[in-house]
Amino acid sequence: MKTANIRNFAIIAHIDHGKSTLADRIMEQTETVSERELSAQLLDSMEVEQAHGVTVKSRSVRNFYHGDDGQEYEYNLIDTPGHVDFSYEVSKSLAATDGAILLVDATQGVQAQTIANLRLAVKHKLTIIPVINKIDSASADIAATEAQLRALRPEFKDTEILKISAKTGQNVHQVLEAIYQRIPAPAEGNDQALKALVFDSQYDPYQGIIAEIRLIAGQLQAGQKLLLMNENSTFTAQTVGIYRPNMQAVKTLKTGEVGYLVTGLKDINAIQVGETITDFEHPTQEALPNFQPPQSMVYAGLYPKEGTSYEALKQAISKLALNDAAFHYTPEQSEALDAGFRCGFLGIFHLQIIQERLHDEYNVEVLTTAPNATYHVYLKEPDARKEYLTITNPAKFPDFAKIDYVTESYVKAVITTPNDYLGAVMKLCEQHFGEMVDLDNQQELVTLTYKLPVSEIAYNFFNSLKSITHGYATLDTEFLDFELVDVVKIQIQINYAPVDALDILVPRQNAAQIAHKLVEKLKYTVPRRLYPMPVQAIVENKAIARVDVPPLRKNAAVNGEKRSISKKQQLLRRQSLNKRQAARSDIKLPQSVFDAVLNLDSEN
Ligand SMILES: Nc1nc2c(ncn2[C@@H]2O[C@H](COP(=O)(O)OP(=O)(O)OP(=O)(O)O)[C@@H](O)[C@H]2O)c(=O)[nH]1
């Protein structure tokens, strides 16, 4: 196919606005798949996923379209994977496209995610085709949706906005025509040195890393010796191919095309998303600008639960990290939980998704400690080599006597919400020490910009935001800077033994209140013993809250029991011996104990 006849595009939309239905219709009308195959194929891929325990889903689909102008076009429809909250995932795919179909449901109009995705597409300088969907529905309000779209982006002209039904197929032909008419073809470059962008990758136990690539220049064939420009390592291309939507090997991938490359590389860290691949013999001069992997916002410890080995967790985590460039990990050791990993996430929701994926895809059960933000700790007597310590694990927070001051990461949070919830959203941000930077009112939707400390949004902020706006708000965060904060560490001792995995860092002004709540919660979640166990919250060497976890059995030594004095003394001696032995905390802490820390915020 001539480069001039290739088009690479994505479909972006708010949830349920019809993205999958339109993708299906496009595949059907271009005869990539038959109607019958559409459903059969979905089932197939799920079976494969189950069998291999890896995500084997097509990221891009190549379709051939016969335009009304008499020419044949190659349409590479690139899936925008990932949950709506992971704009980074969408961003990766958009980097491989030249245009986007912005789909809006006529029964709902412009929604928060429509705006968020449009913003991303504009950022990537993509040509945008605005499309109003579900015009067949009785409750469709086409005129109002059109007005909203134009208010959102005055550049959209009346005639540009297409009105379709992805369900019935009405006017989908107009979309297919608009793709080659409006979206630019990739730049020519078949005679240039190979330059390919890796925009996603997956791991196959037999074939190693399979990279999803877009060729910016040059050509690529199986057997070619390749160079990873960032990693500065070489390998030989095993197979190259395209998704139709199943994997189909091809002889050559050409400039502008999108496809897959089987690398045979078994080291899961060998290729990062954003990598530039070139020919080893005839390399291109300059690598593509690297993707900035998003900064981890929150950190939490992941430890193997009973029945899961450390090795199994390590394997699973490293494979997941390959598939999710926003997920970072380093090994760590906890006194209470033994060997595990300190992991960095984009937010608490990302953490939940990782936990679920570990369970679903790798059959690994993990115990997750309460998440925390990143702190820079400046010491009174600083190390000559390091200006400050970077703390991502509260257990490593230095002794308060040594600390000069502490700074914490702040983010710019852009929240888009329907107008009705404006008051509630502002209140929520203020409760979390937010400082308003901007407020932009666009008809029924408002975009608010706040400066917020990461620790404040690390816990339940997003859930609270979703719940007060009935799921309609979106949250986009961007790292700003580190700012001075007054935080203290709450250490928890169970039966006089410190449990490092429960350490948390909190604002000094909230420390007493949080400490009390925490020990109260622990009272009911720490597994009971035969004797009462004190649970204490220690701040700067002082116990500021304490409860006793009630014993499993009645304390035989208390008054009222019909026992001789010597029997009671004997019991007391035994109990105190038990206590002393238990002080080297051998208590197996269940997830509910860590959740107690996690859920503290929800009752504020
Ligand atoms: N009436 C009508 N319903 C439609 C149309 N397009 C999609 N739908 C329905 O809308 C619902 C959501 O469609 P999907 O294609 O799954 O939407 P999506 O955007 O892919 O949703 P997510 O994958 O959850 O983000 C489904 O029940 C579709 O049948 C349309 O043109 N008309």
The ligand as a Tripos MOL2 file, in Angstrom:
@<TRIPOS>MOLECULE
LIG
   32    34     1     0     0
SMALL
NO_CHARGES

@<TRIPOS>ATOM
      1 N1        -29.6720    3.0440   20.0230 N.pl3     1 LIG1
      2 C1        -28.3570    2.9570   19.8290 C.ar      1 LIG1
      3 N2        -27.5880    2.3160   20.7290 N.ar      1 LIG1
      4 C2        -26.2760    2.2370   20.4770 C.ar      1 LIG1
      5 C3        -25.6680    2.8190   19.3420 C.ar      1 LIG1
      6 N3        -24.3400    2.5910   19.4170 N.ar      1 LIG1
      7 C4        -24.1050    1.8960   20.5430 C.ar      1 LIG1
      8 N4        -25.2860    1.6740   21.1930 N.ar      1 LIG1
      9 C5        -25.4660    0.9510   22.4470 C.3       1 LIG1
     10 O1        -24.8130    1.6440   23.4850 O.3       1 LIG1
     11 C6        -24.2460    0.7240   24.4070 C.3       1 LIG1
     12 C7        -22.7550    0.9930   24.5690 C.3       1 LIG1
     13 O2        -22.1080    0.7470   23.3450 O.3       1 LIG1
     14 P1        -20.5820    0.2950   23.2790 P.3       1 LIG1
     15 O3        -20.2280    0.2140   21.8380 O.co2     1 LIG1
     16 O4        -20.3570   -0.8990   24.1280 O.co2     1 LIG1
     17 O5        -19.9220    1.5620   23.9370 O.3       1 LIG1
     18 P2        -18.4140    1.8010   24.3050 P.3       1 LIG1
     19 O6        -18.1880    3.2570   24.1400 O.co2     1 LIG1
     20 O7        -17.5450    0.8790   23.5320 O.co2     1 LIG1
     21 O8        -18.4560    1.4120   25.7790 O.3       1 LIG1
     22 P3        -17.2140    1.0320   26.6930 P.3       1 LIG1
     23 O9        -16.4680   -0.0540   25.9560 O.co2     1 LIG1
     24 O10       -17.8560    0.5540   27.9590 O.co2     1 LIG1
     25 O11       -16.4500    2.2940   26.8250 O.co2     1 LIG1
     26 C8        -24.5350   -0.6610   23.8590 C.3       1 LIG1
     27 O12       -25.6900   -1.1510   24.5200 O.3       1 LIG1
     28 C9        -24.8310   -0.4230   22.3970 C.3       1 LIG1
     29 O13       -25.7170   -1.3800   21.8640 O.3       1 LIG1
     30 C10       -26.5150    3.4860   18.4080 C.ar      1 LIG1
     31 O14       -26.1240    4.0200   17.3920 O.2       1 LIG1
     32 N5        -27.8470    3.5230   18.7230 N.ar      1 LIG1
@<TRIPOS>BOND
     1     1     2 1
     2     2     3 ar
     3     2    32 ar
     4     3     4 ar
     5     4     5 ar
     6     4     8 ar
     7     5     6 ar
     8     5    30 ar
     9     6     7 ar
    10     7     8 ar
    11     8     9 1
    12     9    10 1
    13     9    28 1
    14    10    11 1
    15    11    12 1
    16    11    26 1
    17    12    13 1
    18    13    14 1
    19    14    15 2
    20    14    16 1
    21    14    17 1
    22    17    18 1
    23    18    19 2
    24    18    20 1
    25    18    21 1
    26    21    22 1
    27    22    23 2
    28    22    24 1
    29    22    25 1
    30    26    27 1
    31    26    28 1
    32    28    29 1
    33    30    31 2
    34    30    32 ar
@<TRIPOS>SUBSTRUCTURE
     1 LIG1         1 GROUP 0 **** ****
